[in-house]
């Protein structure tokens, strides 16, 4: 009984270890899970099972699952029960993936450490004194701890790639518009994308091949090229690799990434060159006005009348900081000036990446410019925001990007970030596979 036995192993592990790690905040009824696992095993026996049969899956708590508490790890929506499935959930169920529960996250995806959840911080399974990264903290920790095979997260400015790097797993942010966001309670509608976190590239690729594609329920979704899973196992030939020339404080991280890139490139006869992207230092300053305005706009529906509690009275400090920032930026005396300037800067960054990809197949750099800090350690808001400096550009440029673990520093995993042009997920995954 492939699925049933695996389910029991995962549930046993969750019962033993989740209390300390706090990666899972809601599990489905055990009897229902066992019944569903038995049905999937029957399909496997009859050779009628879907592509995800036998896989145990966890979901970030901001993606709607019918009948479950889509809380966004917030007291605002603590008692909200989703009346429907998000499109990605429907696709997973159709392919017989067994969804077991909801993962913890930074509240309303506001944060990059996993500490802002209303249900307590998630701990990093690699070292439980450290943050796992965020905002898809529970998704990454659940995979790293062996609670599931694959998890879904959402990525606004690195929220899949940051925790994937800190927890030593694979995380993929697809091209903007390539995966339906119908049923995602997003942080920023012009940046967010749902994507997979997994133990290996093959599982991440499998999940992405199932959830991507145009959806009539999501107006920004586009038809993307079908991912050929066999091609991902073939090492790409004649690649031109750009190593991002960007100064970071922790030289050990940039040296590890550069040395690994040189090693893999030499082995596969890839051409490598250092590259500069002129306006990369504008990324953080461009990103936050967009996020502040869009979370302010998107949370106006949480007024306590229809959905849960009123957000201003129930949310934590990081959510309130962003709402307040958005409220100020959108005041009539500013006439949308700062938001429109940020949109112009976003287009500038997008154009620069478009030019780079005319000459290079991929861009390589660290995922995060520092190692994870200790849970509860006081770091400034600016320091926290700066941790996303290398992941934010992919969201602004609307391209695809992935993170694969490539080594350790002080026994802490370090992930390499690989960025490819829009809708080049197949190429991205095959390059990730080469590094894996």
One Martini backbone bead per residue (centre of mass of N, CA, C, O) as a GRO file, in nm:
protein
  436
    1UNK     BB    1   0.076   0.051   0.031
    2UNK     BB    2   0.205   0.325  -0.067
    3UNK     BB    3   0.035   0.568   0.047
    4UNK     BB    4  -0.045   0.467   0.330
    5UNK     BB    5   0.239   0.419   0.448
    6UNK     BB    6   0.343   0.705   0.394
    7UNK     BB    7   0.133   0.854   0.557
    8UNK     BB    8   0.199   0.723   0.832
    9UNK     BB    9   0.489   0.829   0.845
   10UNK     BB   10   0.422   1.133   0.835
   11UNK     BB   11   0.227   1.145   1.080
   12UNK     BB   12   0.431   1.041   1.287
   13UNK     BB   13   0.634   1.273   1.250
   14UNK     BB   14   0.442   1.502   1.322
   15UNK     BB   15   0.370   1.407   1.612
   16UNK     BB   16   0.674   1.423   1.712
   17UNK     BB   17   0.786   1.723   1.568
   18UNK     BB   18   0.581   1.971   1.528
   19UNK     BB   19   0.571   2.108   1.804
   20UNK     BB   20   0.858   2.235   1.755
   21UNK     BB   21   0.851   2.340   1.449
   22UNK     BB   22   0.569   2.454   1.334
   23UNK     BB   23   0.467   2.383   1.021
   24UNK     BB   24   0.186   2.276   1.115
   25UNK     BB   25  -0.163   2.405   1.163
   26UNK     BB   26  -0.332   2.187   0.975
   27UNK     BB   27  -0.513   1.887   0.982
   28UNK     BB   28  -0.661   1.641   0.859
   29UNK     BB   29  -0.857   1.391   0.889
   30UNK     BB   30  -0.742   1.076   0.938
   31UNK     BB   31  -0.970   0.902   0.818
   32UNK     BB   32  -0.982   1.050   0.545
   33UNK     BB   33  -0.689   0.997   0.462
   34UNK     BB   34  -0.697   0.688   0.464
   35UNK     BB   35  -0.924   0.658   0.259
   36UNK     BB   36  -0.778   0.810   0.028
   37UNK     BB   37  -0.524   0.628   0.018
   38UNK     BB   38  -0.679   0.368  -0.059
   39UNK     BB   39  -0.794   0.477  -0.327
   40UNK     BB   40  -0.519   0.534  -0.459
   41UNK     BB   41  -0.408   0.241  -0.438
   42UNK     BB   42  -0.625   0.122  -0.619
   43UNK     BB   43  -0.546   0.285  -0.870
   44UNK     BB   44  -0.259   0.180  -0.890
   45UNK     BB   45  -0.336  -0.120  -0.927
   46UNK     BB   46  -0.523  -0.033  -1.191
   47UNK     BB   47  -0.372   0.193  -1.356
   48UNK     BB   48  -0.542   0.498  -1.274
   49UNK     BB   49  -0.340   0.693  -1.177
   50UNK     BB   50  -0.199   0.973  -1.111
   51UNK     BB   51   0.101   1.161  -1.102
   52UNK     BB   52   0.067   1.202  -0.761
   53UNK     BB   53   0.076   0.928  -0.670
   54UNK     BB   54   0.214   0.894  -0.336
   55UNK     BB   55   0.198   1.193  -0.264
   56UNK     BB   56   0.277   1.424  -0.011
   57UNK     BB   57   0.085   1.727   0.075
   58UNK     BB   58   0.142   2.075   0.132
   59UNK     BB   59  -0.011   2.398   0.234
   60UNK     BB   60  -0.037   2.712   0.222
   61UNK     BB   61  -0.251   2.931   0.425
   62UNK     BB   62  -0.329   3.107   0.127
   63UNK     BB   63  -0.470   2.844   0.004
   64UNK     BB   64  -0.758   2.717  -0.102
   65UNK     BB   65  -0.948   2.476   0.096
   66UNK     BB   66  -1.205   2.294   0.121
   67UNK     BB   67  -1.299   2.301   0.468
   68UNK     BB   68  -1.067   2.497   0.549
   69UNK     BB   69  -0.838   2.708   0.725
   70UNK     BB   70  -0.775   3.012   0.563
   71UNK     BB   71  -0.564   3.211   0.763
   72UNK     BB   72  -0.271   3.328   0.704
   73UNK     BB   73  -0.166   3.320   1.000
   74UNK     BB   74  -0.436   3.465   1.129
   75UNK     BB   75  -0.677   3.610   1.335
   76UNK     BB   76  -0.861   3.718   1.113
   77UNK     BB   77  -0.887   3.395   0.974
   78UNK     BB   78  -0.912   3.162   1.186
   79UNK     BB   79  -1.248   3.096   1.113
   80UNK     BB   80  -1.202   3.052   0.813
   81UNK     BB   81  -1.388   2.874   0.564
   82UNK     BB   82  -1.348   2.734   0.275
   83UNK     BB   83  -1.579   2.700  -0.011
   84UNK     BB   84  -1.314   2.638  -0.191
   85UNK     BB   85  -1.099   2.561  -0.456
   86UNK     BB   86  -0.824   2.606  -0.585
   87UNK     BB   87  -0.688   2.540  -0.883
   88UNK     BB   88  -0.435   2.386  -0.778
   89UNK     BB   89  -0.601   2.186  -0.605
   90UNK     BB   90  -0.763   2.054  -0.830
   91UNK     BB   91  -0.511   1.947  -0.983
   92UNK     BB   92  -0.403   1.766  -0.757
   93UNK     BB   93  -0.654   1.588  -0.718
   94UNK     BB   94  -0.668   1.482  -1.013
   95UNK     BB   95  -0.357   1.351  -0.956
   96UNK     BB   96  -0.360   1.214  -0.656
   97UNK     BB   97  -0.289   1.406  -0.443
   98UNK     BB   98  -0.210   1.416  -0.089
   99UNK     BB   99  -0.370   1.631   0.117
  100UNK     BB  100  -0.299   1.710   0.472
  101UNK     BB  101  -0.233   2.038   0.494
  102UNK     BB  102  -0.133   2.323   0.674
  103UNK     BB  103   0.092   2.582   0.665
  104UNK     BB  104   0.292   2.787   0.787
  105UNK     BB  105   0.339   3.156   0.818
  106UNK     BB  106   0.353   3.456   0.740
  107UNK     BB  107   0.149   3.698   0.790
  108UNK     BB  108   0.014   3.752   0.493
  109UNK     BB  109   0.319   3.730   0.382
  110UNK     BB  110   0.460   3.913   0.614
  111UNK     BB  111   0.779   3.819   0.560
  112UNK     BB  112   1.127   3.643   0.603
  113UNK     BB  113   1.122   3.422   0.879
  114UNK     BB  114   0.852   3.293   1.036
  115UNK     BB  115   0.765   3.504   1.294
  116UNK     BB  116   0.461   3.644   1.220
  117UNK     BB  117   0.286   3.440   1.325
  118UNK     BB  118  -0.003   3.382   1.522
  119UNK     BB  119   0.118   3.061   1.575
  120UNK     BB  120   0.404   3.097   1.562
  121UNK     BB  121   0.707   3.001   1.496
  122UNK     BB  122   0.918   2.866   1.271
  123UNK     BB  123   1.145   2.605   1.247
  124UNK     BB  124   1.456   2.487   1.162
  125UNK     BB  125   1.537   2.157   1.101
  126UNK     BB  126   1.851   2.194   1.090
  127UNK     BB  127   1.811   2.447   1.312
  128UNK     BB  128   1.605   2.530   1.583
  129UNK     BB  129   1.734   2.832   1.634
  130UNK     BB  130   1.643   2.897   1.345
  131UNK     BB  131   1.533   3.031   1.080
  132UNK     BB  132   1.356   2.935   0.767
  133UNK     BB  133   1.215   3.154   0.651
  134UNK     BB  134   1.026   3.355   0.400
  135UNK     BB  135   0.688   3.308   0.410
  136UNK     BB  136   0.722   2.982   0.338
  137UNK     BB  137   0.808   2.828   0.607
  138UNK     BB  138   0.631   2.566   0.644
  139UNK     BB  139   0.683   2.443   0.365
  140UNK     BB  140   0.990   2.405   0.397
  141UNK     BB  141   0.993   2.257   0.675
  142UNK     BB  142   0.815   2.014   0.593
  143UNK     BB  143   1.012   1.903   0.385
  144UNK     BB  144   1.278   1.895   0.558
  145UNK     BB  145   1.130   1.705   0.788
  146UNK     BB  146   0.934   1.487   0.633
  147UNK     BB  147   0.609   1.552   0.618
  148UNK     BB  148   0.666   1.574   0.303
  149UNK     BB  149   0.731   1.602  -0.044
  150UNK     BB  150   0.533   1.848  -0.109
  151UNK     BB  151   0.495   2.207  -0.150
  152UNK     BB  152   0.311   2.501  -0.128
  153UNK     BB  153   0.372   2.834  -0.235
  154UNK     BB  154   0.446   3.186  -0.215
  155UNK     BB  155   0.584   3.454  -0.441
  156UNK     BB  156   0.687   3.799  -0.418
  157UNK     BB  157   1.032   3.822  -0.319
  158UNK     BB  158   1.119   3.503  -0.204
  159UNK     BB  159   0.910   3.303  -0.039
  160UNK     BB  160   1.046   3.034  -0.158
  161UNK     BB  161   1.364   3.072  -0.187
  162UNK     BB  162   1.453   3.151   0.095
  163UNK     BB  163   1.360   2.885   0.256
  164UNK     BB  164   1.502   2.685   0.070
  165UNK     BB  165   1.788   2.776   0.142
  166UNK     BB  166   1.773   2.751   0.464
  167UNK     BB  167   1.657   2.427   0.438
  168UNK     BB  168   1.779   2.259   0.189
  169UNK     BB  169   1.601   2.303  -0.079
  170UNK     BB  170   1.358   2.317  -0.332
  171UNK     BB  171   1.269   2.623  -0.526
  172UNK     BB  172   0.989   2.757  -0.730
  173UNK     BB  173   0.952   3.043  -0.946
  174UNK     BB  174   0.738   3.126  -1.159
  175UNK     BB  175   0.607   3.276  -1.399
  176UNK     BB  176   0.418   3.530  -1.448
  177UNK     BB  177   0.104   3.366  -1.519
  178UNK     BB  178   0.157   3.037  -1.522
  179UNK     BB  179  -0.011   3.036  -1.250
  180UNK     BB  180  -0.283   3.010  -1.084
  181UNK     BB  181  -0.451   3.249  -0.838
  182UNK     BB  182  -0.699   3.105  -0.779
  183UNK     BB  183  -0.726   3.109  -0.424
  184UNK     BB  184  -0.530   3.338  -0.356
  185UNK     BB  185  -0.404   3.521  -0.081
  186UNK     BB  186  -0.257   3.796  -0.161
  187UNK     BB  187  -0.010   4.047  -0.132
  188UNK     BB  188   0.067   4.095  -0.459
  189UNK     BB  189  -0.079   4.110  -0.767
  190UNK     BB  190   0.199   4.197  -0.941
  191UNK     BB  191   0.391   3.936  -0.807
  192UNK     BB  192   0.252   3.683  -0.744
  193UNK     BB  193   0.341   3.320  -0.697
  194UNK     BB  194   0.291   2.994  -0.740
  195UNK     BB  195   0.489   2.720  -0.584
  196UNK     BB  196   0.735   2.475  -0.540
  197UNK     BB  197   0.839   2.245  -0.277
  198UNK     BB  198   1.133   2.023  -0.250
  199UNK     BB  199   1.374   1.772  -0.229
  200UNK     BB  200   1.359   1.779  -0.550
  201UNK     BB  201   1.347   1.852  -0.884
  202UNK     BB  202   1.147   1.637  -0.984
  203UNK     BB  203   0.909   1.713  -0.792
  204UNK     BB  204   0.890   2.010  -0.875
  205UNK     BB  205   0.839   1.953  -1.177
  206UNK     BB  206   0.584   1.787  -1.148
  207UNK     BB  207   0.413   2.002  -1.011
  208UNK     BB  208   0.444   2.226  -1.225
  209UNK     BB  209   0.320   2.060  -1.465
  210UNK     BB  210   0.030   2.066  -1.322
  211UNK     BB  211  -0.022   2.385  -1.233
  212UNK     BB  212   0.017   2.488  -1.500
  213UNK     BB  213  -0.166   2.729  -1.677
  214UNK     BB  214  -0.446   2.835  -1.800
  215UNK     BB  215  -0.709   3.052  -1.644
  216UNK     BB  216  -1.028   3.188  -1.652
  217UNK     BB  217  -1.013   3.284  -1.332
  218UNK     BB  218  -0.734   3.427  -1.434
  219UNK     BB  219  -0.652   3.720  -1.596
  220UNK     BB  220  -0.314   3.675  -1.590
  221UNK     BB  221  -0.315   3.417  -1.724
  222UNK     BB  222  -0.103   3.194  -1.916
  223UNK     BB  223   0.012   3.023  -2.175
  224UNK     BB  224   0.234   2.759  -2.136
  225UNK     BB  225   0.483   2.560  -2.172
  226UNK     BB  226   0.523   2.244  -2.170
  227UNK     BB  227   0.659   2.015  -1.946
  228UNK     BB  228   0.938   1.810  -2.002
  229UNK     BB  229   1.052   1.568  -1.789
  230UNK     BB  230   1.280   1.436  -1.960
  231UNK     BB  231   1.451   1.698  -2.030
  232UNK     BB  232   1.549   1.762  -1.734
  233UNK     BB  233   1.769   1.515  -1.741
  234UNK     BB  234   1.908   1.694  -1.951
  235UNK     BB  235   2.195   1.836  -2.020
  236UNK     BB  236   2.275   2.133  -2.112
  237UNK     BB  237   2.390   2.286  -2.403
  238UNK     BB  238   2.553   2.567  -2.470
  239UNK     BB  239   2.587   2.760  -2.230
  240UNK     BB  240   2.519   3.093  -2.104
  241UNK     BB  241   2.664   3.222  -1.808
  242UNK     BB  242   2.559   3.452  -1.555
  243UNK     BB  243   2.743   3.615  -1.310
  244UNK     BB  244   2.657   3.801  -1.055
  245UNK     BB  245   2.770   4.134  -0.988
  246UNK     BB  246   2.740   4.137  -0.630
  247UNK     BB  247   2.766   4.288  -0.332
  248UNK     BB  248   2.839   4.103  -0.032
  249UNK     BB  249   2.919   4.052   0.291
  250UNK     BB  250   2.922   3.733   0.258
  251UNK     BB  251   3.183   3.586   0.097
  252UNK     BB  252   3.127   3.280   0.132
  253UNK     BB  253   2.878   3.269  -0.048
  254UNK     BB  254   2.992   3.378  -0.320
  255UNK     BB  255   3.219   3.164  -0.340
  256UNK     BB  256   3.047   2.910  -0.343
  257UNK     BB  257   2.882   2.984  -0.597
  258UNK     BB  258   3.117   3.033  -0.795
  259UNK     BB  259   3.261   2.757  -0.768
  260UNK     BB  260   3.018   2.582  -0.851
  261UNK     BB  261   2.976   2.709  -1.130
  262UNK     BB  262   3.256   2.641  -1.244
  263UNK     BB  263   3.240   2.335  -1.207
  264UNK     BB  264   2.981   2.280  -1.379
  265UNK     BB  265   3.071   2.431  -1.638
  266UNK     BB  266   3.321   2.260  -1.697
  267UNK     BB  267   3.179   1.981  -1.713
  268UNK     BB  268   2.959   2.115  -1.951
  269UNK     BB  269   3.077   2.346  -2.134
  270UNK     BB  270   3.024   2.626  -2.017
  271UNK     BB  271   2.972   2.961  -2.044
  272UNK     BB  272   3.133   3.225  -1.854
  273UNK     BB  273   3.008   3.543  -1.700
  274UNK     BB  274   3.026   3.849  -1.579
  275UNK     BB  275   2.748   4.049  -1.445
  276UNK     BB  276   2.565   4.355  -1.480
  277UNK     BB  277   2.285   4.522  -1.316
  278UNK     BB  278   2.224   4.843  -1.299
  279UNK     BB  279   1.918   4.851  -1.125
  280UNK     BB  280   1.934   4.650  -0.872
  281UNK     BB  281   1.944   4.868  -0.630
  282UNK     BB  282   1.618   4.931  -0.679
  283UNK     BB  283   1.445   4.687  -0.593
  284UNK     BB  284   1.353   4.743  -0.298
  285UNK     BB  285   1.236   5.036  -0.356
  286UNK     BB  286   1.023   4.921  -0.561
  287UNK     BB  287   0.874   4.693  -0.407
  288UNK     BB  288   0.740   4.824  -0.144
  289UNK     BB  289   0.530   5.019  -0.265
  290UNK     BB  290   0.371   4.794  -0.405
  291UNK     BB  291   0.308   4.622  -0.155
  292UNK     BB  292   0.171   4.834   0.022
  293UNK     BB  293  -0.059   4.913  -0.171
  294UNK     BB  294  -0.169   4.616  -0.231
  295UNK     BB  295  -0.235   4.537   0.063
  296UNK     BB  296  -0.423   4.765   0.123
  297UNK     BB  297  -0.625   4.700  -0.100
  298UNK     BB  298  -0.668   4.382  -0.041
  299UNK     BB  299  -0.767   4.438   0.282
  300UNK     BB  300  -1.051   4.588   0.270
  301UNK     BB  301  -1.230   4.320   0.304
  302UNK     BB  302  -1.119   4.312   0.614
  303UNK     BB  303  -1.395   4.442   0.810
  304UNK     BB  304  -1.580   4.213   0.978
  305UNK     BB  305  -1.843   4.132   0.802
  306UNK     BB  306  -1.744   3.867   0.623
  307UNK     BB  307  -1.424   3.834   0.710
  308UNK     BB  308  -1.391   3.796   1.004
  309UNK     BB  309  -1.178   4.024   1.113
  310UNK     BB  310  -1.051   4.321   1.167
  311UNK     BB  311  -0.739   4.395   1.068
  312UNK     BB  312  -0.659   4.645   1.251
  313UNK     BB  313  -0.740   4.465   1.527
  314UNK     BB  314  -0.571   4.164   1.455
  315UNK     BB  315  -0.301   4.226   1.353
  316UNK     BB  316   0.022   4.246   1.314
  317UNK     BB  317   0.290   4.465   1.283
  318UNK     BB  318   0.375   4.399   0.984
  319UNK     BB  319   0.099   4.437   0.854
  320UNK     BB  320   0.046   4.726   0.963
  321UNK     BB  321   0.288   4.863   0.835
  322UNK     BB  322   0.196   4.808   0.537
  323UNK     BB  323  -0.082   4.939   0.551
  324UNK     BB  324   0.012   5.219   0.638
  325UNK     BB  325   0.197   5.269   0.397
  326UNK     BB  326  -0.031   5.242   0.182
  327UNK     BB  327  -0.210   5.468   0.293
  328UNK     BB  328  -0.007   5.699   0.251
  329UNK     BB  329   0.062   5.663  -0.056
  330UNK     BB  330  -0.267   5.689  -0.137
  331UNK     BB  331  -0.302   5.965  -0.085
  332UNK     BB  332  -0.433   6.230  -0.254
  333UNK     BB  333  -0.172   6.423  -0.244
  334UNK     BB  334  -0.001   6.198  -0.422
  335UNK     BB  335  -0.151   6.072  -0.674
  336UNK     BB  336   0.027   5.798  -0.714
  337UNK     BB  337   0.332   5.868  -0.745
  338UNK     BB  338   0.494   5.628  -0.609
  339UNK     BB  339   0.360   5.393  -0.753
  340UNK     BB  340   0.425   5.486  -1.046
  341UNK     BB  341   0.732   5.490  -1.007
  342UNK     BB  342   0.757   5.189  -0.939
  343UNK     BB  343   0.644   5.088  -1.211
  344UNK     BB  344   0.870   5.214  -1.382
  345UNK     BB  345   1.106   5.064  -1.246
  346UNK     BB  346   1.003   4.783  -1.316
  347UNK     BB  347   1.029   4.818  -1.626
  348UNK     BB  348   1.333   4.869  -1.625
  349UNK     BB  349   1.414   4.591  -1.507
  350UNK     BB  350   1.272   4.420  -1.721
  351UNK     BB  351   1.440   4.525  -1.964
  352UNK     BB  352   1.719   4.439  -1.862
  353UNK     BB  353   1.661   4.134  -1.858
  354UNK     BB  354   1.589   4.108  -2.155
  355UNK     BB  355   1.875   4.182  -2.254
  356UNK     BB  356   2.036   3.961  -2.108
  357UNK     BB  357   1.869   3.716  -2.251
  358UNK     BB  358   2.006   3.764  -2.536
  359UNK     BB  359   2.301   3.644  -2.416
  360UNK     BB  360   2.168   3.466  -2.185
  361UNK     BB  361   2.036   3.178  -2.026
  362UNK     BB  362   2.152   3.262  -1.734
  363UNK     BB  363   2.132   3.354  -1.385
  364UNK     BB  364   2.375   3.375  -1.114
  365UNK     BB  365   2.314   3.350  -0.753
  366UNK     BB  366   2.235   3.407  -0.464
  367UNK     BB  367   1.955   3.395  -0.269
  368UNK     BB  368   2.105   3.485   0.000
  369UNK     BB  369   2.329   3.726   0.161
  370UNK     BB  370   2.270   3.532   0.416
  371UNK     BB  371   2.234   3.390   0.707
  372UNK     BB  372   2.048   3.269   0.935
  373UNK     BB  373   1.886   3.369   1.209
  374UNK     BB  374   1.777   3.393   1.514
  375UNK     BB  375   1.523   3.336   1.702
  376UNK     BB  376   1.448   3.665   1.824
  377UNK     BB  377   1.636   3.832   1.681
  378UNK     BB  378   1.745   4.160   1.656
  379UNK     BB  379   1.640   4.316   1.363
  380UNK     BB  380   1.610   4.525   1.130
  381UNK     BB  381   1.396   4.607   0.889
  382UNK     BB  382   1.613   4.660   0.674
  383UNK     BB  383   1.760   4.386   0.702
  384UNK     BB  384   1.518   4.209   0.634
  385UNK     BB  385   1.464   4.332   0.349
  386UNK     BB  386   1.764   4.281   0.232
  387UNK     BB  387   1.737   3.962   0.204
  388UNK     BB  388   1.572   4.019  -0.092
  389UNK     BB  389   1.765   4.150  -0.311
  390UNK     BB  390   1.800   3.871  -0.504
  391UNK     BB  391   1.480   3.794  -0.545
  392UNK     BB  392   1.303   4.037  -0.638
  393UNK     BB  393   1.382   4.077  -0.946
  394UNK     BB  394   1.212   3.833  -1.061
  395UNK     BB  395   0.936   3.965  -0.997
  396UNK     BB  396   0.972   4.232  -1.152
  397UNK     BB  397   1.050   4.066  -1.432
  398UNK     BB  398   0.862   3.795  -1.451
  399UNK     BB  399   1.037   3.552  -1.399
  400UNK     BB  400   1.218   3.262  -1.357
  401UNK     BB  401   1.305   3.080  -1.043
  402UNK     BB  402   1.567   2.896  -0.860
  403UNK     BB  403   1.647   2.664  -0.584
  404UNK     BB  404   1.962   2.506  -0.483
  405UNK     BB  405   2.154   2.310  -0.306
  406UNK     BB  406   2.542   2.356  -0.264
  407UNK     BB  407   2.588   2.383   0.057
  408UNK     BB  408   2.793   2.472   0.350
  409UNK     BB  409   2.779   2.697   0.640
  410UNK     BB  410   2.805   2.609   0.947
  411UNK     BB  411   2.585   2.376   0.877
  412UNK     BB  412   2.444   2.565   0.662
  413UNK     BB  413   2.248   2.608   0.411
  414UNK     BB  414   2.305   2.680   0.056
  415UNK     BB  415   2.164   2.863  -0.212
  416UNK     BB  416   2.114   2.859  -0.551
  417UNK     BB  417   2.039   3.100  -0.802
  418UNK     BB  418   1.818   3.062  -1.089
  419UNK     BB  419   1.771   3.253  -1.391
  420UNK     BB  420   1.507   3.288  -1.630
  421UNK     BB  421   1.315   3.337  -1.868
  422UNK     BB  422   1.022   3.359  -1.978
  423UNK     BB  423   0.892   3.040  -2.001
  424UNK     BB  424   1.181   2.871  -1.897
  425UNK     BB  425   1.137   2.618  -1.703
  426UNK     BB  426   1.279   2.381  -1.840
  427UNK     BB  427   1.561   2.504  -1.833
  428UNK     BB  428   1.576   2.564  -1.534
  429UNK     BB  429   1.540   2.267  -1.433
  430UNK     BB  430   1.793   2.151  -1.584
  431UNK     BB  431   1.996   2.329  -1.432
  432UNK     BB  432   1.920   2.245  -1.147
  433UNK     BB  433   1.989   1.944  -1.195
  434UNK     BB  434   2.295   1.989  -1.246
  435UNK     BB  435   2.346   2.093  -0.951
  436UNK     BB  436   2.215   1.840  -0.802
   0.00000   0.00000   0.00000
